[in-house]
């Protein structure tokens, strides 16, 4: 198979990696497995453009992306639209999609896994037509990301510390907003006041990092948290750390294939998060699942992605 790898040199682990030596190692591993591979090492600001250009190249049979969750999310959307298999090199902080795919989280160990891997089809979702592989969220999570992004950090550890400080800030001032939602076009248009809403590409597993254990269920995970006071947010945070978020009494969990959200009192500066990226929140959001439309490289014999 002819592969092209695009690595974000500004992403997490790659910042401290000797990239020429890493690519030489990768080329040796892929060639030994019978593949032809080429590399593009680019700055973060050039990743999307390079991925899009690579996906249009004649003869490229699969795309490999290396970087954090933002890079991988962008690559997944591009690979999906191009009909190309995607291989993931997890070089970020959380590496959520890689976890769902059961890939090694070490950037060197994953090379052998991808070289010997198999192509499988998994689900991908869209929010107002924009692809995502992890989640759309509004409320507590969006506020935490906004506070974290306002802090200065230059390393993975610094980002984790900033996330902790932001979480504490959100706990003291929980968000509260109205949402009207329609699940699978049932016409009920339920009206709720919530502190948070999350819609995920497949339901979250019982883990504190919010990633799906199986990306082939054909369902979105839909989670709403009732209006919370600081003590309630603290209890929710504790349950999240224990991997028991769905057991929290303030959380309503369900599944769907399509979710329509309307925010009737959306403030002009309201924000949402899509696969870790902070965006201005539309008044109306339609989220759809696209079952088994994304091709990915997974460890050989992986059952969950079969």
C-alpha positions, 0 to 999 in steps of 0.5 A: 500500500502507498502511504503518505504521513503528515506529522504536526511537528508542534503537536505534543510528543513531536515537539521533543522528537528528532523527526528525521530519525523518527521518520527514518525508523517509520520508513524502515518499519513500513517498508519491511511490512511491504508498504511504500511511505512518504512523509510531510513534517509541517507546523501546526498552522499548515497541517490541515492544508497539507492533509487536504493536499495529500488526500488529493495526490494521485496514487495515495492509498492511505493517509497517516496523521500524527499529532494531538486530538485536533490534528487527528480530528481534522485528518479523520474528516479529510480522510472520510471525504476522500474515501481513504483509510486513516492511520493515527499516530497519537502524539497529543495529550489525551489521544482519545480517538487512538484509545478508542481504536485500541492503538498503542499510545507510544509514538514508536510502538504504534508504527509497527501496529499500523504497518501490520494493521488492518483496514476497518470501517468505523462511525464518524459524526457531523455537527452542521455538516462538520465532521468529528470523531469525539464529541460536541459539547456546550456548557461546563466543558466549553467554559473549562476549555475557554478558561484553560486556553486563556492560560499560558502553558508550553508542555503536556504537563502544563496543559494538564495543570491548566485544565485542573485550574480551569475545572476548579474555576468552572466548579465555582461558577457553573453554567446554566442555559436552555436547550430544546432538543429533538432526538431522531426526529421524534417531534417531541422537542423537549425543553430543558435547562441544563449545565452541560450537554454532550453528544458523542460519536458512539456512547462513552465507555466507563472511563474518566477520559470520555472516549468510546470503547466501541466506534461501531455501535451506529449510535450517538451518545447523548448526555445532559446534566441538570442545572448544578450548584458548585457542590453538584459540579464537584460530585459530578467531577468525582464521578467522572474521575471514577468512570461513573458519570452515567451513574450520577443522578444529575446526568441523563444519558441516551443514544440516538442517530440524529440530534437537533439542538436549539438554544433559544437564549443563546448569548452572542458570545456563547461557545461550544467545543467540537473535538477539543476546538472552541467554536462560536456556538450556532443557535441551531445544531444538527448532529448526525451519525454516519455509520461505518463510513470512516476507514481506519487502520487498527491492530490486526484482529481487533474485534471492537472495530470489526 
